[in-house]
Amino acid sequence: MYDLQWNFEKTLAYEVMANLDFDVKLTDWLTFASVNSYRYINRTRKNYEDPRSRDGAGYNGNLDDKIEQSYRVYSNQLLRFNKLIDKHSISGVLAYEWNSYTFTKNESTVSGSGAGFTVADAAATPRMIMGAQEEYAVQSFLANVNYAYDHKYLAQVSFHRDGASNFGVNARYGNFYSLSAGWNVHREDFFTLDFVNQLKLRASYGSVGKRPEEYYPQYFLYDTQSYDEVPGGIITQVENKDLTWKKIYTTGLGLDLTLFERLDISLDYYNKNTSNLLYEVPLPSVTGLNKSWQNVGSVRNRGFEVTISYDVLLGVKDWDWSVSANLGLNRNQIRELYGDQPEIIVESGSGVIDNANLLLKPGMDMDTWYLTEWAGVDVQTGQPQWYMTNEAGERVITNDYGEASSHKVAVGTASPDFFGGFSTDLRYKNFDLSAFFSYSVGGKIYNYNRIEYDSDGAYNDRNQMKLQKGWSRWENLAI
């Protein structure tokens, strides 16, 4: 409280948003639509520690100024058409989309200011100056056409070309497409089952692209350093001019069924083949470099999903109660790695100090954990134990964590055996009560908190979990 008579921290933030949206009806079946937005955010912070205060005495006064600015630009130009000719219905869109983002940050810290002086010019010593900038841009061209005949036969075709700034200069654009068809069997003249309100068959095939969340995975990156006021840099990431879109090709088959106007059932089967997987691949230490973003291979996902919904109180006045449940199964398998490599080890991003690794290997699940295998506690000494592989290829026990870490193995996968959820929605006049539950069964989770707070002995400074009364960390099984 004593320091607060002089010290302070002030923050100021303001935001500007502008939108320009309009539609122009060119004909009774053709419309042009434009959606445009701009968003600007500015944040400033000033942190002052007076030389008379305890916090500021060490530097004879301390002042930190920071300013952050960001802006986003979004534009979508859309040409829509919708035409009905007898029993034929055709609709579609032609579109162009642009999305960009820029962020800048500047911060300075100075010391040696006189009491009460809260501007950097009054300080004697510059302690820290830093700045940063991040930006990306994405643009897309899209064409989509939908066709229906007499509400019985449905078809759709689309094509889009996407470009993103965070890919290599040789491969920034990707082409994607989709085809789908549907058949409303219940609308056929030959269909006479009155209790079946809907019976629809669906089939589709198409591709989509995904890009990394990082802004600059394609460039050489440097960790800048200075010595004796001479600037320098250390390469931390290798350039990849051919880094390109992760592509997912999906085949889907489905069935939609409604019975007695209250029971809805949807069944879906899919087969996804993903190529150009995006991973941050560690490089051998002998290269003197850390990592490089690569399109590392392909993986296949196959799965089945079922959703069931039931209207419990259909026809009851003022009441409405529906329940639903779904179940999903998915199995994935790595099909190929770039350069025909037998395996790749990548970081999972699940920890800070002890980051768990994943093993990418053809024929295996892409979420396979690759870890040092725990062998329990030595009942005679209480020392931790791990498994390692000896020269004969046998798994043997060792007390040396460093030695065991050189012999990691696949220890299970994070992929669940099955997953799903269920929900209920109850309404009475203007009151409603809803609940949703989800579950996932199977799959192994890397518990990073246990590494920090309940160390197995690998870190001598981490063993902080307080046991419940009567609990024992070790058991002497030899008794």
Secondary structure, 3 states (H helix, E strand, C coil): CCHHHCCEEEEEEEEEEEEEEEEEECCCCEEEEEEEEEEEEEEEEEEEECCCCHHHHCCCCEEEEEEEEEEEEEEEEEEEEEEEECCEEEEEEEEEEEEEEEEEEEEEEEECCCCCCCCHHHCCEEEEEEEEEEEEEEEEEEEEEEEEECCCEEEEEEEEEEEECCCCCCCCEEEEEEEEEEEEHHHCCCCCCCCEEEEEEEEEEEEEEECCCCCCCCCCEEEEEEECCEEEEEEEECCCCCCCCEEEEEEEEEEEEEECCCEEEEEEEEEEEEECCEEEEECCHHHCCCEEEEECEEEEEEEEEEEEEEECCCCCCCEEEEEEEEEEEEEEEEEEEHHHCCCEEEECCCCCCCCCEEEECCCCCCCEEEECCEEEECCCCCCEEEEEECCCCCEEEECCHHHHHHHCEEEEECCCCEEEEEEEEEEECCEEEEEEEEEEECCCCCCHHHHHHCCCCCCCCCCCCCCCCCCCCCCCCCC
